Amino acid sequence: MKKKYPTQGPGKELNPNGTSATPRAGTVAAQVLEALKAGRRLTASDAWSEHGTARLASVIHDLRCHGWPINSETVTVRCRDGRVAHVARYSMPGTGAQ
C-alpha cells in the first residue's frame, strides 16, 4: 500500500516544521492543502462541493499530524430550513486568510 505522505522523492515540500510531509499529488489531502495555502478558508460544505469529500475534519487532522499549522474557528451558518448550525472553518496562518 502506498503512503499518503511519502517522506522522500521529487516534489516534496517541507512543512513549516522543516519535515517533508506533502500529501501525494492528486489526493483530497493535497487539494485541501493547496486551497489552504492559497488563502482559502474551508468548511465541510466547501470541501464537499469543491473536493468531493465529506471527511474534511479527518483530512485536517492528518495534515496537522504531519506538521501543517491549520487554524480552526467555529462559525454560525444558516441551514436550508432556516435553522442555524455551528461548523468549523479552517484556514492556514500567514496566507492572508482571516
N, C-alpha and C positions, 0 to 999 in steps of 0.2 A: 504494500500500500504506500502511495506517495504521501509525503508530509505536506500539510497545508502551508507550513512556514519553513521552507528549506533554508538551511543555515549557510550554504555556500553556493556559488555559481554566478553566472553572468547576470547583471542587472539587479544585484542585491543592494538594497539601500539600507543604510544604518538608521535606526530609530534614534530619538533624542538621547537614549541611554548609551549609545555607541555600540549596540549589538545588532547583528544582522537579523532582522525579523520582518522582512517584507513578505506579505502573503503571495502565494503562487498566482501568476498572471491569469486573468480570466475568471477568478473565483469571486464570489459575492464579497468576501472579506477585502479583496484587492479593490473592488469597485467602491465599497463603502469608505475605505481608507483614502482613496483618491478624492472622493467627494468631500471628505472632511478636510483633507489637506488643501483643497481648493477654496476653503472657507464656507462650505455649506453647513447648515445646521439641519440635522435629520431627526425625524420622528419615525415611529414604526410605520405610520401611514405612508410617509415618503419612501421608506425602504421597500414597502410592498409595491407601490406604484412604479418606482424607478428601477428597483433591483430585483423584484420578484421574490423577496424573502419576507416571511412572517417571523423571522428569528433575529431581528436586529439586536436585541439585548444580548443574545449569545455571541453574535459577531463582535460586538463592542467588548464583551468580557474577554474573548480570545485576543483581541488587539491589545487590550490593557495588560493581559498576562504576558504579552510579548514586548512590553515596554512602551507602547504608544500612549502619550498623555491625552486622554479624552475626557472632556468635561461633560457633566450632565446637569440638567436643570429640569424641574417639574413645571410644566405649563398647563394651562386650562384651555381645553378646546370644546367646541360645540359638536354634539352628535347630530345625526340627521333628524332625529325626532325632537330636538330641542334640549335634551338633557346635556349636562356638562360632564366631561371626563378629565382626569388629570393624567397626563402622559409625560414620558421622558423625552427631552430633546437633547441631542448630543452634538458637541462641537469640539474643535481642536484649538487649544490656545495658540496664540501667535499667528493665526491665519486671517484675522480680521472679523471672524465670526464672533458676535457678542451674545 
